Amino acid sequence: MKKAAIIGAGLGGLSASIYLSIKGWDVDVYEAQFFPGGKAAEEYLDGYRFDIGPSLVTMPWVFADVFKAAGKNINEELTLIKLKEICTYYLSDGTHLKALSDLEDFGDELEKIHEGSQESLIEYLKEAKKAYKLGGELFLTKPIHETRTLLKLSTLSKLIRFAGIHPLSTLNKINSKFFKDARLVQLFNRYATYNGSDPYQTPATMLIIPFVEYDGGGYGIKEGIYEIPKRLHKAAEELGVKFYFGEKVMKINKEKKKIIGITLNSGFKDYDVVISDADVLYTYEELLELPDAKKARRYRKLEPSSSGIVFYWGINRTFEELSVNNIFFSSNYPAEFQAIFENKTMPKEPTVYVNITSKLTPSDAPKDCENWFVLLNAPADENQDWDFLVSNARKATIKLLSKRLGVDIKSHIVTEGVLTPPDIERRTSSTHGSLYGISSNTTKAAFLRHRNRSKEITGLYFCGGSAHPGGGMPLVILSGKICAELVEKYSGD
Ligand SMILES: Cc1cc2nc3c(=O)[nH]c(=O)nc-3n(C[C@H](O)[C@H](O)[C@H](O)COP(=O)(O)OP(=O)(O)OC[C@H]3O[C@@H](n4cnc5c(N)ncnc54)[C@H](O)[C@@H]3O)c2cc1C
């Protein structure tokens, strides 16, 4: 049996461990923390339960597939709840609407804001579907950097046509073409943040993101998002994968450009293959000790995706008007992204996302209370004065929420946790604390993510948010699957 070591039990690493184990490999997973999940962790604060990172599940088929590969039925592992109200949007002028999973009803909601928007939605989603079918699907599921993949003419032509969709346009421009009301353009611009990008720069092809949400639905998990890595960990263990928690990998060992194993605090262990679910740049700089490798130098120049500041608030009352997911828009969206990506600071007036899982799972908060996960987009960490930025952001958030809800929110916060970009880097080794690897602020970015198989070092593979196809739960699970397929193809004999 060939032996593989996986560095990191994030969702990408867990997925790779399952897909590789079922191919007959002997798989060991090393995780620096004492639990699986990486960014998808959980915490309890004074009787309130919080998912630390991801809050919304999209592309449910990706999750179903990985459980199925492990011999499990997702519906026996998790209770997926398709959200009828995907999100309640508080628009910048104080009006609000609900993004409903029933598209006719959602169209009615849009129509109330601006006449003709129902028709715009239908046309917009048709265009988005075209982009997804043309190349989006293939881009997400195939190792696009492999010559063998590109040599398939149908694949290559699809990718070229995909990259060529509205080539010089941005998400904002295409949204403005379809929606005539600035408030609705802002709503659809928001999807750029799903991969940590700027709607005024990210290419129009990103309209595949709203497509997957409105076509496949947005889901919550009754047991909490953290149940996903917990169950995948258990399923992998049942397949024979061995997990070592609290075991930081110190070094990836190679000889003549070929992987020979890894070094732990306790010493060297030999492996035929190493898959890194840790950040690509961190892997080059710290684990391979190759900070000057061409790939590392190239990666360092790429713009990181945005990061986030999260407040975890225990709220001592309920808000019937809110849904599981809620967005409170700022009045100047361009200024917000300029602050984050150009000035690398927090916007004066942030857009605020509030996720409340106790709406689905009342036991996540004490009786008649709610657990608020409050996320603000933030710049990647470059040693800013985070104490100052967090304190200002907290004040701005409370001001915005209090104004929009007509309630002094501060007086209802009974317990609080905070996550900052440096915390994200410290917890998961994500360079600059970015949430999704590199940003997608250029057309090229999609192709500049690190390949899943190293061409320079035989036996080295990459999964997770900083590798192809990028960040977000479904994408990192797909990256783990792509990695396992490549390992089998290139290191199987
Ligand atoms: C606040 C926040 C909100 C988000 N919201 C969403 C959302 O709503 N929907 C969505 O789909 N996605 C969301 N995401 C993104 C999603 O969480 C990530 O893209 C995904 O979970 C990353 O998985 P990964 O495989 O890249 O590994 P990570 O989660 O980055 O984990 C990597 C693991 O590797 C371990 N590791 C690193 N170095 C070593 C070493 N040397 N030795 C051993 N172990 C090591 C780390 O401890 C960590 O556990 C969000 C993320 C955050 C932080």
The ligand as a Tripos MOL2 file, in Angstrom:
@<TRIPOS>MOLECULE
LIG
   53    58     1     0     0
SMALL
NO_CHARGES

@<TRIPOS>ATOM
      1 C1        -15.3430   33.9640    8.8040 C.3       1 LIG1
      2 C2        -15.4460   33.0340    7.6280 C.ar      1 LIG1
      3 C3        -16.6380   32.9190    6.9140 C.ar      1 LIG1
      4 C4        -16.7460   32.0440    5.8250 C.ar      1 LIG1
      5 N1        -17.9560   31.8910    5.2010 N.ar      1 LIG1
      6 C5        -18.1130   30.9180    4.2610 C.ar      1 LIG1
      7 C6        -19.4170   30.5380    3.7950 C.ar      1 LIG1
      8 O1        -20.4470   31.0600    4.2410 O.2       1 LIG1
      9 N2        -19.5130   29.5600    2.8540 N.ar      1 LIG1
     10 C7        -18.4060   28.9150    2.3820 C.ar      1 LIG1
     11 O2        -18.5420   28.0060    1.5410 O.2       1 LIG1
     12 N3        -17.1550   29.2210    2.8430 N.ar      1 LIG1
     13 C8        -16.9830   30.1860    3.7730 C.ar      1 LIG1
     14 N4        -15.7490   30.4540    4.2950 N.ar      1 LIG1
     15 C9        -14.5610   29.8550    3.6720 C.3       1 LIG1
     16 C10       -14.3390   28.4030    4.0870 C.3       1 LIG1
     17 O3        -14.4200   28.2980    5.4810 O.3       1 LIG1
     18 C11       -12.9360   27.9660    3.6480 C.3       1 LIG1
     19 O4        -12.7500   28.2200    2.2540 O.3       1 LIG1
     20 C12       -12.6820   26.4860    3.8710 C.3       1 LIG1
     21 O5        -13.2380   26.0250    5.0910 O.3       1 LIG1
     22 C13       -11.1660   26.3110    3.8840 C.3       1 LIG1
     23 O6        -10.8380   24.9460    3.9070 O.3       1 LIG1
     24 P1         -9.3330   24.4770    3.6320 P.3       1 LIG1
     25 O7         -9.3870   23.0710    3.1780 O.co2     1 LIG1
     26 O8         -8.6630   25.4500    2.7350 O.co2     1 LIG1
     27 O9         -8.6210   24.4630    5.0220 O.3       1 LIG1
     28 P2         -8.5410   25.4530    6.2850 P.3       1 LIG1
     29 O10        -9.8910   25.5850    6.8600 O.co2     1 LIG1
     30 O11        -7.7820   26.6740    5.9480 O.co2     1 LIG1
     31 O12        -7.6920   24.5310    7.2480 O.3       1 LIG1
     32 C14        -6.3350   24.2710    7.0520 C.3       1 LIG1
     33 C15        -5.9250   23.3940    8.2140 C.3       1 LIG1
     34 O13        -4.5360   23.0910    8.0740 O.3       1 LIG1
     35 C16        -3.9580   23.0850    9.3670 C.3       1 LIG1
     36 N5         -2.5180   23.2950    9.2360 N.ar      1 LIG1
     37 C17        -1.8910   24.3580    8.6700 C.ar      1 LIG1
     38 N6         -0.5510   24.1970    8.7480 N.ar      1 LIG1
     39 C18        -0.3380   23.0090    9.3570 C.ar      1 LIG1
     40 C19         0.8330   22.2740    9.7340 C.ar      1 LIG1
     41 N7          2.0650   22.7480    9.4960 N.pl3     1 LIG1
     42 N8          0.6850   21.0730   10.3450 N.ar      1 LIG1
     43 C20        -0.5490   20.5610   10.5940 C.ar      1 LIG1
     44 N9         -1.6960   21.2200   10.2900 N.ar      1 LIG1
     45 C21        -1.5850   22.4220    9.6680 C.ar      1 LIG1
     46 C22        -4.6570   24.2380   10.0750 C.3       1 LIG1
     47 O14        -4.5780   24.1090   11.4800 O.3       1 LIG1
     48 C23        -6.0870   24.1090    9.5540 C.3       1 LIG1
     49 O15        -6.8900   23.3190   10.3980 O.3       1 LIG1
     50 C24       -15.6130   31.2990    5.4030 C.ar      1 LIG1
     51 C25       -14.4080   31.4010    6.1350 C.ar      1 LIG1
     52 C26       -14.3310   32.2260    7.2430 C.ar      1 LIG1
     53 C27       -13.0540   32.2740    8.0690 C.3       1 LIG1
@<TRIPOS>BOND
     1     1     2 1
     2     2     3 ar
     3     2    52 ar
     4     3     4 ar
     5     4     5 ar
     6     4    50 ar
     7     5     6 ar
     8     6     7 ar
     9     6    13 1
    10     7     8 2
    11     7     9 ar
    12     9    10 ar
    13    10    11 2
    14    10    12 ar
    15    12    13 ar
    16    13    14 ar
    17    14    15 1
    18    14    50 ar
    19    15    16 1
    20    16    17 1
    21    16    18 1
    22    18    19 1
    23    18    20 1
    24    20    21 1
    25    20    22 1
    26    22    23 1
    27    23    24 1
    28    24    25 2
    29    24    26 1
    30    24    27 1
    31    27    28 1
    32    28    29 2
    33    28    30 1
    34    28    31 1
    35    31    32 1
    36    32    33 1
    37    33    34 1
    38    33    48 1
    39    34    35 1
    40    35    36 1
    41    35    46 1
    42    36    37 ar
    43    36    45 ar
    44    37    38 ar
    45    38    39 ar
    46    39    40 ar
    47    39    45 ar
    48    40    41 1
    49    40    42 ar
    50    42    43 ar
    51    43    44 ar
    52    44    45 ar
    53    46    47 1
    54    46    48 1
    55    48    49 1
    56    50    51 ar
    57    51    52 ar
    58    52    53 1
@<TRIPOS>SUBSTRUCTURE
     1 LIG1         1 GROUP 0 **** ****
